[in-house]
């Protein structure tokens, strides 16, 4: 098994990094979290958007885990996972308190 070590970054640096990451994540979820701007009759477009949406679902979970690791819960992102019934694919959105 490889020797893996994690460098604990200074709290001020990681906090500013997570703050920027949160802002970017929110912007990307707003942009790619639904299928409203996708031609639902184009299977290729749907497939590509689904990959992007799944990527941001994963990135959201990763972001929140890093916030938990560094005890920065104020930077966690709360989302709503849903389904676009027209295409039966996952969506990501926010409640009124986020983004």
Phi and psi restraints in degrees (value plus and minus 20) as a CYANA .aco file:
   2 UNK   PHI     -88.3   -48.3
   2 UNK   PSI     131.1   171.1
   3 UNK   PHI    -102.0   -62.0
   3 UNK   PSI      93.4   133.4
   4 UNK   PHI    -132.7   -92.7
   4 UNK   PSI     108.4   148.4
   5 UNK   PHI    -147.9  -107.9
   5 UNK   PSI     125.6   165.6
   6 UNK   PHI    -130.3   -90.3
   6 UNK   PSI     109.5   149.5
   7 UNK   PHI    -108.0   -68.0
   7 UNK   PSI     102.0   142.0
   8 UNK   PHI    -101.2   -61.2
   8 UNK   PSI      98.2   138.2
   9 UNK   PHI    -100.6   -60.6
   9 UNK   PSI     136.3   176.3
  10 UNK   PHI     -78.0   -38.0
  10 UNK   PSI     119.2   159.2
  11 UNK   PHI     -78.9   -38.9
  11 UNK   PSI     -61.0   -21.0
  12 UNK   PHI     -83.0   -43.0
  12 UNK   PSI     -59.1   -19.1
  13 UNK   PHI     -88.0   -48.0
  13 UNK   PSI     -68.6   -28.6
  14 UNK   PHI     -85.9   -45.9
  14 UNK   PSI     -54.9   -14.9
  15 UNK   PHI     -83.8   -43.8
  15 UNK   PSI     -64.5   -24.5
  16 UNK   PHI     -88.0   -48.0
  16 UNK   PSI     -56.0   -16.0
  17 UNK   PHI     -83.6   -43.6
  17 UNK   PSI     -64.6   -24.6
  18 UNK   PHI     -87.9   -47.9
  18 UNK   PSI     -55.6   -15.6
  19 UNK   PHI     -82.0   -42.0
  19 UNK   PSI     -64.9   -24.9
  20 UNK   PHI     -85.0   -45.0
  20 UNK   PSI     -63.5   -23.5
  21 UNK   PHI     -80.3   -40.3
  21 UNK   PSI     -61.3   -21.3
  22 UNK   PHI     -80.3   -40.3
  22 UNK   PSI     -64.7   -24.7
  23 UNK   PHI     -81.6   -41.6
  23 UNK   PSI     -65.1   -25.1
  24 UNK   PHI     -84.6   -44.6
  24 UNK   PSI     -63.9   -23.9
  25 UNK   PHI     -79.3   -39.3
  25 UNK   PSI     -65.3   -25.3
  26 UNK   PHI     -81.8   -41.8
  26 UNK   PSI     -65.1   -25.1
  27 UNK   PHI     -79.7   -39.7
  27 UNK   PSI     -63.6   -23.6
  28 UNK   PHI     -88.6   -48.6
  28 UNK   PSI     -59.1   -19.1
  29 UNK   PHI     -85.2   -45.2
  29 UNK   PSI     -60.3   -20.3
  30 UNK   PHI     -80.7   -40.7
  30 UNK   PSI     -58.7   -18.7
  31 UNK   PHI     -96.7   -56.7
  31 UNK   PSI     -61.2   -21.2
  32 UNK   PHI    -137.2   -97.2
  32 UNK   PSI     -11.4    28.6
  33 UNK   PHI    -101.9   -61.9
  33 UNK   PSI     -24.5    15.5
  34 UNK   PHI    -159.8  -119.8
  34 UNK   PSI    -197.2  -157.2
  35 UNK   PHI    -134.2   -94.2
  35 UNK   PSI      -2.5    37.5
  36 UNK   PHI     -84.8   -44.8
  36 UNK   PSI     -49.2    -9.2
  37 UNK   PHI    -122.9   -82.9
  37 UNK   PSI      -3.2    36.8
  38 UNK   PHI    -130.0   -90.0
  38 UNK   PSI     118.0   158.0
  39 UNK   PHI     -91.6   -51.6
  39 UNK   PSI      86.0   126.0
  40 UNK   PHI     -90.5   -50.5
  40 UNK   PSI     -26.9    13.1
  41 UNK   PHI    -110.5   -70.5
  41 UNK   PSI     -24.4    15.6
  42 UNK   PHI    -124.9   -84.9
  42 UNK   PSI      83.9   123.9
  43 UNK   PHI     -80.3   -40.3
  43 UNK   PSI     -55.4   -15.4
  44 UNK   PHI     -85.6   -45.6
  44 UNK   PSI     -65.0   -25.0
  45 UNK   PHI     -82.6   -42.6
  45 UNK   PSI     -61.7   -21.7
  46 UNK   PHI     -82.1   -42.1
  46 UNK   PSI     -63.8   -23.8
  47 UNK   PHI     -83.0   -43.0
  47 UNK   PSI     -64.3   -24.3
  48 UNK   PHI     -84.9   -44.9
  48 UNK   PSI     -62.3   -22.3
  49 UNK   PHI     -86.7   -46.7
  49 UNK   PSI     -56.8   -16.8
  50 UNK   PHI     -81.5   -41.5
  50 UNK   PSI     -61.0   -21.0
  51 UNK   PHI     -81.7   -41.7
  51 UNK   PSI     -63.3   -23.3
  52 UNK   PHI     -86.1   -46.1
  52 UNK   PSI     -64.4   -24.4
  53 UNK   PHI     -80.3   -40.3
  53 UNK   PSI     -65.3   -25.3
  54 UNK   PHI     -82.9   -42.9
  54 UNK   PSI     -55.6   -15.6
  55 UNK   PHI     -82.2   -42.2
  55 UNK   PSI     -63.1   -23.1
  56 UNK   PHI     -94.8   -54.8
  56 UNK   PSI     -45.7    -5.7
  57 UNK   PHI     -84.7   -44.7
  57 UNK   PSI     -65.1   -25.1
  58 UNK   PHI     -83.2   -43.2
  58 UNK   PSI     -65.1   -25.1
  59 UNK   PHI     -83.7   -43.7
  59 UNK   PSI     -56.5   -16.5
  60 UNK   PHI     -80.7   -40.7
  60 UNK   PSI     -67.6   -27.6
  61 UNK   PHI     -82.5   -42.5
  61 UNK   PSI     -62.4   -22.4
  62 UNK   PHI     -82.3   -42.3
  62 UNK   PSI     -67.3   -27.3
  63 UNK   PHI     -76.3   -36.3
  63 UNK   PSI     -69.1   -29.1
  64 UNK   PHI     -85.6   -45.6
  64 UNK   PSI     -53.7   -13.7
  65 UNK   PHI     -86.4   -46.4
  65 UNK   PSI     -61.1   -21.1
  66 UNK   PHI     -84.5   -44.5
  66 UNK   PSI     -61.3   -21.3
  67 UNK   PHI     -79.4   -39.4
  67 UNK   PSI     -61.9   -21.9
  68 UNK   PHI     -83.8   -43.8
  68 UNK   PSI     -63.9   -23.9
  69 UNK   PHI     -78.6   -38.6
  69 UNK   PSI     -62.7   -22.7
  70 UNK   PHI    -113.6   -73.6
  70 UNK   PSI     -11.7    28.3
  71 UNK   PHI      35.7    75.7
  71 UNK   PSI      28.1    68.1
  72 UNK   PHI    -139.7   -99.7
  72 UNK   PSI      35.6    75.6
  73 UNK   PHI     -80.8   -40.8
  73 UNK   PSI     -43.2    -3.2
  74 UNK   PHI     -86.8   -46.8
  74 UNK   PSI     -33.9     6.1
  75 UNK   PHI    -121.6   -81.6
  75 UNK   PSI     -17.4    22.6
  76 UNK   PHI     -87.9   -47.9
  76 UNK   PSI     131.8   171.8
  77 UNK   PHI    -129.4   -89.4
  77 UNK   PSI     107.7   147.7
  78 UNK   PHI    -119.0   -79.0
  78 UNK   PSI     105.3   145.3
  79 UNK   PHI    -144.6  -104.6
  79 UNK   PSI     148.9   188.9
  80 UNK   PHI    -139.0   -99.0
  80 UNK   PSI      99.5   139.5
  81 UNK   PHI    -109.3   -69.3
  81 UNK   PSI     112.3   152.3
  82 UNK   PHI    -158.4  -118.4
  82 UNK   PSI    -191.6  -151.6
  83 UNK   PHI    -151.9  -111.9
  83 UNK   PSI     111.8   151.8
  84 UNK   PHI    -104.7   -64.7
  84 UNK   PSI      87.5   127.5
  85 UNK   PHI     -87.0   -47.0
  85 UNK   PSI     -40.5    -0.5
  86 UNK   PHI     -87.2   -47.2
  86 UNK   PSI     -53.5   -13.5
  87 UNK   PHI    -141.9  -101.9
  87 UNK   PSI     -23.9    16.1
  88 UNK   PHI      35.6    75.6
  88 UNK   PSI      29.9    69.9
  89 UNK   PHI    -151.7  -111.7
  89 UNK   PSI     134.5   174.5
  90 UNK   PHI     -85.8   -45.8
  90 UNK   PSI     125.6   165.6
  91 UNK   PHI    -149.0  -109.0
  91 UNK   PSI     139.5   179.5
  92 UNK   PHI    -147.7  -107.7
  92 UNK   PSI     113.8   153.8
  93 UNK   PHI    -167.0  -127.0
  93 UNK   PSI    -199.1  -159.1
  94 UNK   PHI    -141.2  -101.2
  94 UNK   PSI     133.3   173.3
  95 UNK   PHI    -101.1   -61.1
  95 UNK   PSI    -197.8  -157.8
  96 UNK   PHI     -86.6   -46.6
  96 UNK   PSI     -42.6    -2.6
  97 UNK   PHI    -102.1   -62.1
  97 UNK   PSI     -36.4     3.6
  98 UNK   PHI    -127.2   -87.2
  98 UNK   PSI     139.2   179.2
